[in-house]
Amino acid sequence: MNKKMHLAGFQIAGPVAHSHAAWRHPESQVQYLSLQYYQTIARILERGKFDFLFFADVLATPRRYGNDLKDPIRRGTQGAVGLDPTMVVASLTGATDKLGLAVTKSATYYTPFDIARAFATLDHLSGGRMAWNVVTSLSQAEGQNFGHDEMLDHDQRYERAEEFLEVAFALWRSWEADALIEDAGSGVFADAARVHAIEHVGEYFKVRGPLNVPRSPQQRPVIIQAGASPRGKDYAARWAEAVFEIEPSADNRRAYYADLKSRVENFGRDPDLVKVFPAMMPFIGQTASEARDKQAMHNELADPVSGLITMSMHTDHDFAQYPIDSPIADISVPGSQGLFATVRSLSSKQDLTLRDVGKLYAQGITVPQLVGTASEVADMLEHSLDSGEADGFMISAAHSPGAFTEFVDQVVPELQRRKRFREDYSGHTLRDHLGLNKASMQPPARRSLRFSPAC
């Protein structure tokens, strides 16, 4: 039987997402300060039976490129404006019934109690549809907004994030599932013996607990991660139930998929219960020629400097210091090592200058572009799924909300006709949509079985 795919929609609560051309696109209606805009997108995706809507986030206006704030703001690059996605998603719980909702929150600049409480609350309000995309943050500018002159180094951020999730899990299980009594006659609201302090004292956190939110419908949110470095992939392998990936090469997507699933297994987890979602940006036309024209028009709007501003933010490295028409230097970056490895590889294989890479980055942060008729785009997604690259796809819009509408109205019915995507939701929670088991409340062991002593 053919494997069915999962689908998610990528969004940022601002004027651009992956495409920096989006806010300039003539077909965009990017009313990013309006609640109605996000409600419209969510309803389109729910009509298309998507698993979830995913909100990425950054915590600072980009300033790494040339140590300058003015240019990112003038050009409207990623991060120049970003509403708090937690607030946006809270408003979407009442505008949708089945669509999962995923929010990015940093494990570097918040506290476990804040995050555990927020996601337990949202899981209740949504009826069990929440996911948390755990990030360790990217840039020094983000740290400076939280009182830190210097960022923790890459591996130390992940070590903090390990303890962060261990504490969050302890808080989520601090209320047993049957702790609420709510017997008005006897006056017993809850069984205090089933609510527990956690008394956590660790390297990074000291948290007494318990959480003041009872056990939520999913017990806890679905955990999403996007680790691309070896350390990041191990973190994802230990914790994640869905993994977001940006990789333009099909061969590299296959290698990533196999590597991640192997790491999941080495942590004693079932690799089939960790869903990998590479990002894709579709351009759909009634003919292939029309689709190519749409792609060309979009890509022409992409500004190379905007791309370099965002790449500098993502890698936490100033690319303004290099001649724009030179190749990318072989350097180390403190920020997203996976994204930088991708652009370095592209630059080397295709003999691209920094300007060329900036143009590609502005077109979609190296997200692959799928160009063709609805049937041809469905062919591409099927091939990627069947080639061992993915369990599902994160659809990123070249213009919004119209590109989501085109995909839902044209590609989704084609996938349904082929029996590769659901015709309706079969459950109510995000865990149902993803085909996951009941949530485990115990963290997986820290040490990968790959490095455990022989028994």
N, C-alpha and C positions, 0 to 999 in steps of 0.2 A: 504494500500500500504506500502511495506517495506521501511523503512527509508534508504536513501543513506548516505554513510559515506564521510567524507572529509579526505584527506591525505596530510601530510607535511613531509618534510625531515629535519632531525636535522644535523647540521654541526657546527664545530668550524674551524676558519681559522688557523689551526695548525696541529700537527701530530696526535693528539687524539681528540675524541669527548667524548661520554660517556664511550666507551670502551678504557681502558688503554692498552689493548693488541693489539689495532688496528695497531700501527706503527710497531709492531713486527710480525704481522700475515704474513705468507708466501704468501698469496694471495693479500695482500694490495699493492697498488701502490700510497702510500701517498706522492706525490710530492707537499707538502703543500706550498712551496715557488714559485710554478708555477701557472700562471694564467690558463693554459690549464687544470690543475687538477680540479679547481672549475667549469670551463666551461663544462667539461665532466660530472660532477655530475649534474649540472643544466640541461643539455640537456637530461640526462637519466630521470630525474624527469619530465621534460616537456613532454618527449615521453610517460611517464606513466600517464599524465594528472593530476599530483599532483597540489594541490592548491598553495602551496608555498614551498620555501626552506628557512629554518630558521637558522640564524647564532647567536649562543650564544657568549658571550665574557666576559672576565675578564680583569682588568686593572693593574695587577701586577703579577710578577713572585711569585709563592707561597713560603712563607718563615715561615709560622706559626709553622709548625711541627719541633720542636727542634730549632726554630729560625735559620734556616739553608737554604741557597740558593743552596748549592752545590748538595745536594741529589736530589731535584726536577729537576734540570737541567740535572744531570747525568742520571736520570731515564726517562726523557722525559714525566713528568706528565702533566696533564691538566694545561694550563697557562704558562708552561715553555717557550713556543713560541706561540705567537698569533698575526697574522697580523691584521691590522685594518679592520674589516669586512665591514665598509662603503666603503672603497676603493675597496674591492673585489666585492661587490654588484654593485658598479658603473660600473665595467667592465662587469658584467653579464647582464646589461640592453640591451646591444647590441648583446649578444650571445643567447638570448632567446626572444620569442615573447609573450607568454601567462603566463608563470610561475610567480607566485607571489614571492616577495623577501622580507624577513623580517630581520631586523638588530636590535641587542641589543645595546642600549645606556643608560648610567646611568643618572638618574635625580638628582644625588648627586654631581657629579663632572664636569658637563658641565653647560652651561647656556641655557635658553629657546630660545634665538635668534639663537644661533649656531644650536641647534637641529631643530627648526622650519624651518630654512633656508635650512639645509641639506636635510631634508625629503621632503620639497616642491620641491627642485631641483630634487631629485631622482624620485619623483612621475611624474614629467614632463618627465624626460629622459626615464623612463620605460613605459610611456603611461598609468600610473595609476595602478601600480602593487606593491606599497610599503606598508610595515607594519613596525611599530616601536614596539619592545619589550621593554617596560619600566621597568628598574630595579633600585633598590636603592643601589646597590653594597653590597659587602659581608664582606670585610676584612679591617683591619687597614692598611695593606700593600698598598691597593689601595689608601686610603686617603693620605698616605705618599708620593705617587707619584704626588699628587696634592697640596702639601704644608700643609697638615693637620696631626698633630702628633696624634690626637685622632679622631676616627670616631664619627659622630653623633649617638645617640642611635637609636635603631630599630624604635620606633614610631616617633621620630623626623625626621628620614629619610623619612618616609611616609608622614609626614606633609609637608616637603619641596617638595616632589613629587606631592602632591595635588596642591600646588600653581604653580609648574612648568608646569603641564599640563594645568591649567587654563590660564597661560600666553601664552603657545604655541597655544592653541585654539584661543586666541585673535589675535595673530600674523597671523595665517592661515586665519582668516576671515577679516584681515585688508584690503585686496584687495577684493572688491565685485566681484562676478563672471563675471559681464559684464563691469568691469572697463577698460579693454583694448579696445581701439578704432582702432588704427593702420591705420588711414586714411592718406595715403601718400599725397593725393591731398591737403587736408586742413592743413596738418602738425600737426594734433592732434594725439598724440600717445596714451594717456590714459585720462580718465575723472578723474581729480583730486578730484572731489567731491565724488567719489566712492572708494577712498583710504584714510584710516583713521589711524591716530596715536592712540595708545592704552593707553598711559599715565598711565601705571600700576605702582603703588607704594604699595608694600606689605611687609610682614614680612621678606621674603627672597630675593625678587627681585624688582628691579626698572628698568623698560623697557619702553622706549618712543614709539618705533615703528614709522611707520609701517614696516612690512616685505618688503624686496626689491625683492621678488619673487611673481609674480601674482598667483592667485588661480589655484591650480593644478587639473589634471583630476579627481582624487577622492575627491577633495576639501581639503583633508588632508589624512595622512596615516591611514590604519587600526591600531588600538591600540591592542597590545598583552601584556599580563601580566602573571605572574606565582606565584601569592600570595598563600602561604600555611598556614601562621599564621592567626589567626583571623583578625588582622589588615591588613595583606596582602590580604586576601579574600575580605574584605570590599573595599579595593582599586580597586581590579579587578572588583568587582561587580559594582562599580561606573563608571569605565572608559573602561574596556576591551571589545573587540568584539571577541577576541579569547583568550583562557586561556590554558597555557601549564602546564602539571602536571607530576610529577614522583611519582608513588605509586605502590608498588608491590602487594598489596592486592586487590582483586576484591571487597570485601566488603567495604574496605575503599574508593575505587574509586567510588562506588555507593553513599556512604555517602558524599564524597566531591562534587560529581555532584549535588546531591539534595541540599546540603547546599549552594553551590555557586549560583545555579539557584534561590533559595529562597532569597538570599541576593540581587541578581540582581533585582528581583521583588520589594523588599523593597526600592530600589532606584528609583522606578517608571519606570523601563526599561523592555523591553520585553525579557524574558529569552531565547526565541527561537533564538534571534539575538546575543547571546553570545555563541560561539562554544568552547566546552571543548575538548582538545587534550592531552590525556595521552600518554606518550612515551612507545614504544614497540621496542624490539630488536629481529628480526626474524632470525631463523636458518632453512634454507629450504633445504630439500633433496629429491631425487627421491623416497626414502623410509624413514620411520620414523627412522629406525636405522642409516641411513646415516646422517640424520639431528642431531641425538643425538651425533654422532661421531664429527660432525662439532662443535657443542656446547662444547663438552668436550675438544677438541683441543684448542678452543678459550679460555675457562675458565682457562685452565692450564697455559696459558701464562700470566695471570693476577698476578701481584706482590702485596702482601698485604701492603707493605710499601708505594708503589705508591698510593694505595687506601687511606691510612691513611694521606698521605701528602695532597691529594685533599680534603678529608673530613675535615681536619684541616683548609684548605683554605676556604671551603664553610661555615663552622660554625664559623670561626675566633677563634678557640680554639685549643690549643696545646695538641694533643693526644700522643705526645712523652713522656709526663710526667707520663704516666701510664704503668704498666707492660703489655706487648703485649699479654700475655696469660690469662689476667684477663677479667672479664665482663666489659661492658661499665658503667662508673659511672653515677649516676643520678645527672646531673649537668645542669646549665643554660648556654646557648651559646649566644653570641651577633650577630652571623651571621644568616645563613639560619635555622630558627627554624623548618620549615616544614621538611627539609631533615633530621635534627637531630632526630626529633620525629619518623621518619620512621625507622632509624637505631636503635634507642633505643627500639622500639617495636619489631623489628626483633630479636635483641639481647635477649630481655626478653622472647619472645615466643619460640625461638629455642635454648636457652641456648648457645649463641654464644660468643666467646671471641673477644677481640679487633682485634686479628689477623684474625679471621673468617670474621669479619665485613670489615676489610681492603681488604680482598680478594674479597668479594662481591662488595665493592665499586669500586675496580679496574676493575671488570668484566663489570660494566655498571652503576655506581652511583645508584644502586638498581632498574634500569629500568627492568621491567619484560621481560623475554626471552620466545619467542614463538617458539616452536620446533616441526617440523613435515614436512609433504609434503605440497605442495602449497595448496591443498584442505584442509588439516588440519589447516594450519595457517589461511586460509580464514574462516574456521569454528570458530576459536577462536576470530577473529576480529568481525565476525557477532554476536557471543554470547555476547561479551563485549558491542557492540553497542546496542543490543536489551535488555540487562539487565539494561540499565540506567546508564552505566558507562561513556559514551562518545558520542560526536557528530562526532569525527574523531580521527585520530591517528597520532602521531609524530613518524615516522619511524627512528630509530637510527641504523647505520650500524656497525656491528661487524668487518668488514673489508671493505676498501673503495678503489675504487668505486664499487667493485664487488657485495657486499651485496645489494646495491641499484639496480644493474642490475638484480640480481636474483629475487628480489621482483617485479620489474616492468615487467619482462618477464614471471614470473610464477604466482604470486599471483594476480596481477592486472587483467589479463585476466579472472581468476576464479571469482573475485569479479564482473567484468563486465558481465560475463555469468549469474550470479545470480541477476543482476540488482541492485547491492548494491553500485556501483561506476560508475561515468560518463564514457561514451565511447569517449567523446570529450568535449572540452571547449565550453560552450554556450555563453560566453561573453569574454570581453577583460581585465577587471580590476580584481584585487584581490577581491574587494567587490562583483563583479559578481560571482566569483568562490565560495565564502563563502555564497552566498545567502543573502547578507545584503542589507538593504535599503540605500537610499542616505545618505551620511554622515551628521550627525548633527554637526553644527558648534558651538553650545552652550553647555557648560559643564553641565552634570547632576548636580542636587542640591547636595551640600556637605553632608547634613544631611540625613541619611537613614530614610525612612518613618517609619521604625520600631520604631524609637525614636522620631518621630515628635509628637507634641501635637495633641490631638484629635480635629477634625474640627467640 
